[in-house]
């Protein structure tokens, strides 16, 4: 988890960020396991919510993440926030 990178939502914390699976390893449930691990670590630190932002469609929803709000990066680009 890293400090929040969205200038428009400095009020939200903690964030799961920078999830990337190399194409050679996709389709092996590694992304799902990393998401679950992030949630476990966050809960272990006493947080009952974990946020992420993405421009992807229909990926995080498969793993139970729900759309929360839109946000904006430092360059003004819009993104979707999930919880």
MOPAC internal coordinates of N, CA, C and O (Angstrom, degrees):
PM7 1SCF
backbone

  N    0.0000 0     0.00 0     0.00 0    0    0    0
  C    1.4429 1     0.00 0     0.00 0    1    0    0
  C    1.5158 1   107.93 1     0.00 0    2    1    0
  O    1.2310 1   121.06 1   -37.52 1    3    2    1
  N    1.3002 1   115.58 1   142.48 1    3    2    1
  C    1.4503 1   120.93 1  -179.13 1    5    3    2
  C    1.5195 1   110.00 1  -127.79 1    6    5    3
  O    1.2310 1   121.48 1   -15.13 1    7    6    5
  N    1.2980 1   114.77 1   164.87 1    7    6    5
  C    1.4516 1   119.72 1   174.98 1    9    7    6
  C    1.5206 1   108.27 1   -61.50 1   10    9    7
  O    1.2310 1   119.77 1   -34.37 1   11   10    9
  N    1.2558 1   118.05 1   145.63 1   11   10    9
  C    1.4537 1   126.75 1  -173.70 1   13   11   10
  C    1.5265 1   112.65 1   -62.20 1   14   13   11
  O    1.2310 1   120.70 1   -45.31 1   15   14   13
  N    1.3299 1   116.27 1   134.69 1   15   14   13
  C    1.4568 1   122.62 1  -175.29 1   17   15   14
  C    1.5263 1   113.86 1  -104.09 1   18   17   15
  O    1.2310 1   119.83 1  -179.59 1   19   18   17
  N    1.3026 1   117.94 1     0.41 1   19   18   17
  C    1.4621 1   120.58 1  -179.56 1   21   19   18
  C    1.5175 1   109.45 1   -93.61 1   22   21   19
  O    1.2310 1   120.53 1   -62.40 1   23   22   21
  N    1.3059 1   116.59 1   117.60 1   23   22   21
  C    1.4531 1   119.73 1  -179.61 1   25   23   22
  C    1.5243 1   111.45 1   -62.94 1   26   25   23
  O    1.2310 1   120.39 1   152.11 1   27   26   25
  N    1.3259 1   116.86 1   -27.89 1   27   26   25
  C    1.4631 1   120.60 1  -175.37 1   29   27   26
  C    1.5270 1   113.67 1   -82.15 1   30   29   27
  O    1.2310 1   118.90 1   167.90 1   31   30   29
  N    1.3184 1   119.71 1   -12.10 1   31   30   29
  C    1.4641 1   120.95 1  -176.40 1   33   31   30
  C    1.5269 1   111.81 1  -134.70 1   34   33   31
  O    1.2310 1   120.71 1  -121.78 1   35   34   33
  N    1.3023 1   116.25 1    58.22 1   35   34   33
  C    1.4574 1   121.84 1   177.43 1   37   35   34
  C    1.5295 1   111.53 1   -69.46 1   38   37   35
  O    1.2310 1   120.24 1   169.52 1   39   38   37
  N    1.3213 1   117.14 1   -10.48 1   39   38   37
  C    1.4589 1   121.63 1  -178.56 1   41   39   38
  C    1.5308 1   113.28 1   -81.47 1   42   41   39
  O    1.2310 1   119.59 1   167.79 1   43   42   41
  N    1.3122 1   118.38 1   -12.21 1   43   42   41
  C    1.4666 1   121.07 1  -175.58 1   45   43   42
  C    1.5281 1   110.93 1  -100.20 1   46   45   43
  O    1.2310 1   121.01 1   -39.56 1   47   46   45
  N    1.3280 1   115.68 1   140.44 1   47   46   45
  C    1.4686 1   121.97 1  -179.49 1   49   47   46
  C    1.5210 1   108.07 1  -168.26 1   50   49   47
  O    1.2310 1   119.45 1   -35.66 1   51   50   49
  N    1.2955 1   118.66 1   144.34 1   51   50   49
  C    1.4559 1   133.47 1    -0.99 1   53   51   50
  C    1.5261 1   111.46 1   -87.20 1   54   53   51
  O    1.2310 1   121.49 1   -13.25 1   55   54   53
  N    1.3228 1   114.75 1   166.75 1   55   54   53
  C    1.4558 1   123.02 1  -178.97 1   57   55   54
  C    1.5153 1   110.77 1  -118.35 1   58   57   55
  O    1.2310 1   121.09 1   -38.94 1   59   58   57
  N    1.3186 1   115.52 1   141.06 1   59   58   57
  C    1.4542 1   122.06 1   166.93 1   61   59   58
  C    1.5221 1   105.16 1   -96.61 1   62   61   59
  O    1.2310 1   120.32 1   -53.56 1   63   62   61
  N    1.3209 1   117.00 1   126.44 1   63   62   61
  C    1.4639 1   118.92 1  -173.82 1   65   63   62
  C    1.5216 1   111.40 1  -139.04 1   66   65   63
  O    1.2310 1   121.62 1   -21.41 1   67   66   65
  N    1.2972 1   114.50 1   158.59 1   67   66   65
  C    1.4622 1   124.26 1   170.61 1   69   67   66
  C    1.5226 1   113.58 1    65.26 1   70   69   67
  O    1.2310 1   119.97 1  -143.40 1   71   70   69
  N    1.3011 1   117.66 1    36.60 1   71   70   69
  C    1.4669 1   120.54 1   175.01 1   73   71   70
  C    1.5172 1   108.24 1   -76.26 1   74   73   71
  O    1.2310 1   120.60 1   -60.01 1   75   74   73
  N    1.2994 1   116.47 1   119.99 1   75   74   73
  C    1.4620 1   121.94 1   178.13 1   77   75   74
  C    1.5198 1   108.36 1  -146.35 1   78   77   75
  O    1.2310 1   121.29 1   -49.22 1   79   78   77
  N    1.3161 1   115.13 1   130.78 1   79   78   77
  C    1.4592 1   121.30 1   176.74 1   81   79   78
  C    1.5284 1   107.14 1  -115.39 1   82   81   79
  O    1.2310 1   120.62 1   -54.82 1   83   82   81
  N    1.3141 1   116.43 1   125.18 1   83   82   81
  C    1.4600 1   121.80 1   178.10 1   85   83   82
  C    1.5258 1   109.17 1   -57.92 1   86   85   83
  O    1.2310 1   119.98 1   -40.45 1   87   86   85
  N    1.3204 1   117.64 1   139.55 1   87   86   85
  C    1.4666 1   120.42 1  -178.00 1   89   87   86
  C    1.5350 1   114.18 1   -50.83 1   90   89   87
  O    1.2310 1   119.68 1   145.98 1   91   90   89
  N    1.3148 1   118.21 1   -34.02 1   91   90   89
  C    1.4661 1   120.73 1   179.92 1   93   91   90
  C    1.5287 1   112.95 1   -64.86 1   94   93   91
  O    1.2310 1   120.07 1   159.81 1   95   94   93
  N    1.3364 1   117.46 1   -20.19 1   95   94   93
  C    1.4655 1   121.18 1  -175.67 1   97   95   94
  C    1.5212 1   113.12 1  -111.01 1   98   97   95
  O    1.2310 1   120.16 1  -176.42 1   99   98   97
  N    1.2984 1   117.30 1     3.58 1   99   98   97
  C    1.4682 1   120.17 1   179.43 1  101   99   98
  C    1.5287 1   110.14 1   -71.72 1  102  101   99
  O    1.2310 1   121.56 1   -26.26 1  103  102  101
  N    1.3435 1   114.62 1   153.74 1  103  102  101
  C    1.4578 1   120.02 1   179.77 1  105  103  102
  C    1.5170 1   113.22 1    83.71 1  106  105  103
  O    1.2310 1   119.98 1  -169.14 1  107  106  105
  N    1.3111 1   117.65 1    10.86 1  107  106  105
  C    1.4706 1   122.28 1  -178.80 1  109  107  106
  C    1.5312 1   111.85 1  -115.70 1  110  109  107
  O    1.2310 1   120.21 1  -164.45 1  111  110  109
  N    1.3404 1   117.20 1    15.55 1  111  110  109
  C    1.4680 1   124.33 1   178.18 1  113  111  110
  C    1.5311 1   113.49 1    66.91 1  114  113  111
  O    1.2310 1   119.98 1  -162.12 1  115  114  113
  N    1.3215 1   117.64 1    17.88 1  115  114  113
  C    1.4642 1   119.90 1   179.39 1  117  115  114
  C    1.5229 1   110.42 1   -68.29 1  118  117  115
  O    1.2310 1   120.02 1   138.13 1  119  118  117
  N    1.3330 1   117.56 1   -41.87 1  119  118  117
  C    1.4602 1   120.74 1   177.77 1  121  119  118
  C    1.5167 1   111.87 1   -58.95 1  122  121  119
  O    1.2310 1   120.65 1   134.40 1  123  122  121
  N    1.3171 1   116.36 1   -45.60 1  123  122  121
  C    1.4716 1   120.65 1   178.74 1  125  123  122
  C    1.5185 1   110.55 1   -59.74 1  126  125  123
  O    1.2310 1   120.42 1   135.78 1  127  126  125
  N    1.3194 1   116.80 1   -44.22 1  127  126  125
  C    1.4673 1   120.77 1  -179.22 1  129  127  126
  C    1.5263 1   111.33 1   -64.66 1  130  129  127
  O    1.2310 1   120.29 1   140.37 1  131  130  129
  N    1.3240 1   117.04 1   -39.63 1  131  130  129
  C    1.4699 1   119.62 1   178.33 1  133  131  130
  C    1.5271 1   111.24 1   -67.09 1  134  133  131
  O    1.2310 1   120.31 1   140.63 1  135  134  133
  N    1.3254 1   117.02 1   -39.37 1  135  134  133
  C    1.4673 1   120.23 1   176.41 1  137  135  134
  C    1.5252 1   110.63 1   -62.06 1  138  137  135
  O    1.2310 1   120.28 1   134.05 1  139  138  137
  N    1.3145 1   117.06 1   -45.95 1  139  138  137
  C    1.4683 1   120.94 1   178.42 1  141  139  138
  C    1.5235 1   110.95 1   -61.54 1  142  141  139
  O    1.2310 1   120.48 1   139.02 1  143  142  141
  N    1.3230 1   116.70 1   -40.98 1  143  142  141
  C    1.4649 1   120.82 1   179.01 1  145  143  142
  C    1.5273 1   110.77 1   -63.18 1  146  145  143
  O    1.2310 1   120.28 1   137.50 1  147  146  145
  N    1.3211 1   117.07 1   -42.50 1  147  146  145
  C    1.4622 1   120.66 1   177.41 1  149  147  146
  C    1.5101 1   112.28 1   -59.97 1  150  149  147
  O    1.2310 1   120.27 1   138.38 1  151  150  149
  N    1.3241 1   117.09 1   -41.62 1  151  150  149
  C    1.4648 1   121.38 1   177.90 1  153  151  150
  C    1.5236 1   110.23 1   -65.08 1  154  153  151
  O    1.2310 1   120.24 1   136.34 1  155  154  153
  N    1.3199 1   117.14 1   -43.66 1  155  154  153
  C    1.4642 1   121.61 1   179.51 1  157  155  154
  C    1.5283 1   111.12 1   -60.89 1  158  157  155
  O    1.2310 1   120.19 1   134.00 1  159  158  157
  N    1.3167 1   117.25 1   -46.00 1  159  158  157
  C    1.4706 1   121.28 1   179.64 1  161  159  158
  C    1.5212 1   110.10 1   -63.19 1  162  161  159
  O    1.2310 1   120.59 1   135.57 1  163  162  161
  N    1.3234 1   116.48 1   -44.43 1  163  162  161
  C    1.4635 1   121.02 1   179.93 1  165  163  162
  C    1.5317 1   111.30 1   -59.98 1  166  165  163
  O    1.2310 1   120.50 1   132.84 1  167  166  165
  N    1.3322 1   116.65 1   -47.16 1  167  166  165
  C    1.4654 1   120.39 1   178.27 1  169  167  166
  C    1.5182 1   111.18 1   -63.03 1  170  169  167
  O    1.2310 1   120.26 1   141.65 1  171  170  169
  N    1.3302 1   117.11 1   -38.35 1  171  170  169
  C    1.4560 1   121.40 1   178.69 1  173  171  170
  C    1.5241 1   112.94 1   -63.34 1  174  173  171
  O    1.2310 1   120.75 1   156.33 1  175  174  173
  N    1.3128 1   116.17 1   -23.67 1  175  174  173
  C    1.4647 1   121.05 1   178.00 1  177  175  174
  C    1.5270 1   111.63 1   -93.54 1  178  177  175
  O    1.2310 1   120.70 1  -175.43 1  179  178  177
  N    1.3447 1   116.26 1     4.57 1  179  178  177
  C    1.4536 1   120.55 1   174.78 1  181  179  178
  C    1.5203 1   115.88 1    94.36 1  182  181  179
  O    1.2310 1   119.61 1  -171.88 1  183  182  181
  N    1.3207 1   118.36 1     8.12 1  183  182  181
  C    1.4654 1   120.69 1   178.89 1  185  183  182
  C    1.5182 1   109.47 1   -93.02 1  186  185  183
  O    1.2310 1   120.80 1   -43.78 1  187  186  185
  N    1.3223 1   116.08 1   136.22 1  187  186  185
  C    1.4642 1   118.71 1   178.71 1  189  187  186
  C    1.5315 1   111.97 1  -100.64 1  190  189  187
  O    1.2310 1   120.58 1   179.95 1  191  190  189
  N    1.3350 1   116.50 1    -0.05 1  191  190  189
  C    1.4635 1   121.59 1   176.71 1  193  191  190
  C    1.5225 1   108.34 1  -135.35 1  194  193  191
  O    1.2310 1   121.15 1   -30.03 1  195  194  193
  N    1.3293 1   115.40 1   149.97 1  195  194  193
  C    1.4529 1   122.65 1   175.11 1  197  195  194
  C    1.5219 1   106.55 1  -139.59 1  198  197  195
  O    1.2310 1   120.21 1   -47.44 1  199  198  197
  N    1.3126 1   117.21 1   132.56 1  199  198  197
  C    1.4551 1   122.45 1  -175.93 1  201  199  198
  C    1.5214 1   110.69 1  -110.84 1  202  201  199
  O    1.2310 1   121.16 1   -25.72 1  203  202  201
  N    1.3191 1   115.39 1   154.28 1  203  202  201
  C    1.4523 1   121.11 1   169.22 1  205  203  202
  C    1.5162 1   107.90 1  -147.36 1  206  205  203
  O    1.2310 1   120.96 1   -22.76 1  207  206  205
  N    1.3247 1   115.77 1   157.24 1  207  206  205
  C    1.4590 1   119.41 1   175.48 1  209  207  206
  C    1.5218 1   108.43 1  -125.00 1  210  209  207
  O    1.2310 1   121.53 1   -30.26 1  211  210  209
  N    1.3207 1   114.67 1   149.74 1  211  210  209
  C    1.4631 1   120.12 1  -175.64 1  213  211  210
  C    1.5209 1   110.63 1  -160.56 1  214  213  211
  O    1.2310 1   121.25 1   -21.87 1  215  214  213
  N    1.2949 1   115.22 1   158.13 1  215  214  213
  C    1.4574 1   121.18 1   169.39 1  217  215  214
  C    1.5320 1   110.25 1  -106.89 1  218  217  215
  O    1.2310 1   120.67 1   179.81 1  219  218  217
  N    1.3275 1   116.33 1    -0.19 1  219  218  217
  C    1.4700 1   120.63 1   177.91 1  221  219  218
  C    1.5213 1   111.28 1   -70.69 1  222  221  219
  O    1.2310 1   121.09 1   -28.82 1  223  222  221
  N    1.3069 1   115.52 1   151.18 1  223  222  221
  C    1.4642 1   121.81 1   173.95 1  225  223  222
  C    1.5248 1   108.89 1  -112.00 1  226  225  223
  O    1.2310 1   120.81 1   -44.13 1  227  226  225
  N    1.3177 1   116.06 1   135.87 1  227  226  225
  C    1.4663 1   123.76 1   170.87 1  229  227  226
  C    1.5213 1   115.45 1    64.22 1  230  229  227
  O    1.2310 1   119.55 1  -155.24 1  231  230  229
  N    1.3141 1   118.47 1    24.76 1  231  230  229
  C    1.4622 1   119.74 1   174.06 1  233  231  230
  C    1.5229 1   110.10 1   -99.17 1  234  233  231
  O    1.2310 1   120.53 1   119.52 1  235  234  233
  N    1.3004 1   116.60 1   -60.48 1  235  234  233
  C    1.4668 1   120.02 1  -174.99 1  237  235  234
  C    1.5258 1   112.35 1   -68.49 1  238  237  235
  O    1.2310 1   120.45 1   152.62 1  239  238  237
  N    1.3165 1   116.75 1   -27.38 1  239  238  237
  C    1.4704 1   120.19 1   177.12 1  241  239  238
  C    1.5208 1   111.06 1   -59.72 1  242  241  239
  O    1.2310 1   120.05 1   147.17 1  243  242  241
  N    1.3245 1   117.51 1   -32.83 1  243  242  241
  C    1.4672 1   121.88 1   179.32 1  245  243  242
  C    1.5193 1   112.12 1   -61.95 1  246  245  243
  O    1.2310 1   120.86 1   157.18 1  247  246  245
  N    1.3198 1   115.96 1   -22.82 1  247  246  245
  C    1.4652 1   121.19 1  -176.52 1  249  247  246
  C    1.5206 1   112.23 1  -108.90 1  250  249  247
  O    1.2310 1   120.44 1  -162.74 1  251  250  249
  N    1.3231 1   116.76 1    17.26 1  251  250  249
  C    1.4546 1   121.21 1   173.44 1  253  251  250
  C    1.5211 1   116.20 1    91.71 1  254  253  251
  O    1.2310 1   119.74 1  -179.46 1  255  254  253
  N    1.3212 1   118.11 1     0.54 1  255  254  253
  C    1.4616 1   120.49 1   177.73 1  257  255  254
  C    1.5246 1   108.65 1   -73.71 1  258  257  255
  O    1.2310 1   121.00 1   -35.63 1  259  258  257
  N    1.3239 1   115.70 1   144.37 1  259  258  257
  C    1.4591 1   121.20 1  -178.42 1  261  259  258
  C    1.5188 1   110.18 1  -119.39 1  262  261  259
  O    1.2310 1   121.27 1   -38.96 1  263  262  261
  N    1.3268 1   115.17 1   141.04 1  263  262  261
  C    1.4553 1   120.61 1   176.44 1  265  263  262
  C    1.5201 1   108.99 1   -59.30 1  266  265  263
  O    1.2310 1   120.61 1   -45.75 1  267  266  265
  N    1.3279 1   116.44 1   134.25 1  267  266  265
  C    1.4569 1   122.29 1  -178.32 1  269  267  266
  C    1.5244 1   111.30 1  -111.62 1  270  269  267
  O    1.2310 1   120.59 1   130.58 1  271  270  269
  N    1.3317 1   116.48 1   -49.42 1  271  270  269
  C    1.4588 1   120.46 1  -174.78 1  273  271  270
  C    1.5282 1   108.32 1  -173.22 1  274  273  271
  O    1.2310 1   120.66 1    -8.04 1  275  274  273
  N    1.3053 1   116.34 1   171.96 1  275  274  273
  C    1.4537 1   118.49 1   171.92 1  277  275  274
  C    1.5216 1   108.71 1   -97.52 1  278  277  275
  O    1.2310 1   121.14 1   -22.82 1  279  278  277
  N    1.3174 1   115.43 1   157.18 1  279  278  277
  C    1.4452 1   121.29 1   178.54 1  281  279  278
  C    1.5126 1   109.00 1  -143.19 1  282  281  279
  O    1.2310 1   121.18 1    -3.17 1  283  282  281
  N    1.3325 1   115.35 1   176.83 1  283  282  281
  C    1.4565 1   120.41 1  -177.23 1  285  283  282
  C    1.5193 1   110.20 1  -134.60 1  286  285  283
  O    1.2310 1   121.13 1   -45.59 1  287  286  285
  N    1.3265 1   115.44 1   134.41 1  287  286  285
  C    1.4546 1   121.39 1   174.94 1  289  287  286
  C    1.5251 1   109.79 1   -74.96 1  290  289  287
  O    1.2310 1   120.93 1    -7.61 1  291  290  289
  N    1.3119 1   115.83 1   172.39 1  291  290  289
  C    1.4654 1   121.12 1  -179.76 1  293  291  290
  C    1.5274 1   112.33 1   -57.84 1  294  293  291
  O    1.2310 1   120.29 1   149.13 1  295  294  293
  N    1.3286 1   117.06 1   -30.87 1  295  294  293
  C    1.4674 1   120.49 1  -179.34 1  297  295  294
  C    1.5321 1   112.94 1   -84.68 1  298  297  295
  O    1.2310 1   120.00 1  -176.87 1  299  298  297
  N    1.3358 1   117.60 1     3.13 1  299  298  297
  C    1.4570 1   122.34 1   179.00 1  301  299  298
  C    1.5164 1   114.50 1    90.44 1  302  301  299
  O    1.2310 1   119.90 1   174.31 1  303  302  301
  N    1.3293 1   117.79 1    -5.69 1  303  302  301
  C    1.4644 1   121.42 1   179.40 1  305  303  302
  C    1.5294 1   110.06 1   -67.54 1  306  305  303
  O    1.2310 1   121.12 1   -43.61 1  307  306  305
  N    1.3260 1   115.46 1   136.39 1  307  306  305
  C    1.4610 1   121.25 1   179.83 1  309  307  306
  C    1.5192 1   111.11 1   -81.21 1  310  309  307
  O    1.2310 1   121.15 1   -33.13 1  311  310  309
  N    1.3253 1   115.41 1   146.87 1  311  310  309
  C    1.4558 1   122.15 1   176.76 1  313  311  310
  C    1.5208 1   108.61 1  -142.72 1  314  313  311
  O    1.2310 1   121.05 1   -12.33 1  315  314  313
  N    1.3229 1   115.60 1   167.67 1  315  314  313
  C    1.4638 1   120.85 1   178.07 1  317  315  314
  C    1.5328 1   108.48 1  -103.52 1  318  317  315
  O    1.2310 1   120.97 1   -41.42 1  319  318  317
  N    1.3289 1   115.74 1   138.58 1  319  318  317
  C    1.4538 1   121.68 1   177.60 1  321  319  318
  C    1.5250 1   107.87 1  -105.52 1  322  321  319
  O    1.2310 1   121.62 1   -47.18 1  323  322  321
  N    1.3316 1   114.51 1   132.82 1  323  322  321
  C    1.4701 1   121.30 1   178.56 1  325  323  322
  C    1.5165 1   109.26 1  -119.24 1  326  325  323
  O    1.2310 1   121.78 1   -23.37 1  327  326  325
  N    1.3254 1   114.20 1   156.63 1  327  326  325
  C    1.4574 1   121.62 1   177.79 1  329  327  326
  C    1.5173 1   108.43 1  -133.16 1  330  329  327
  O    1.2310 1   120.10 1   180.00 1  331  330  329

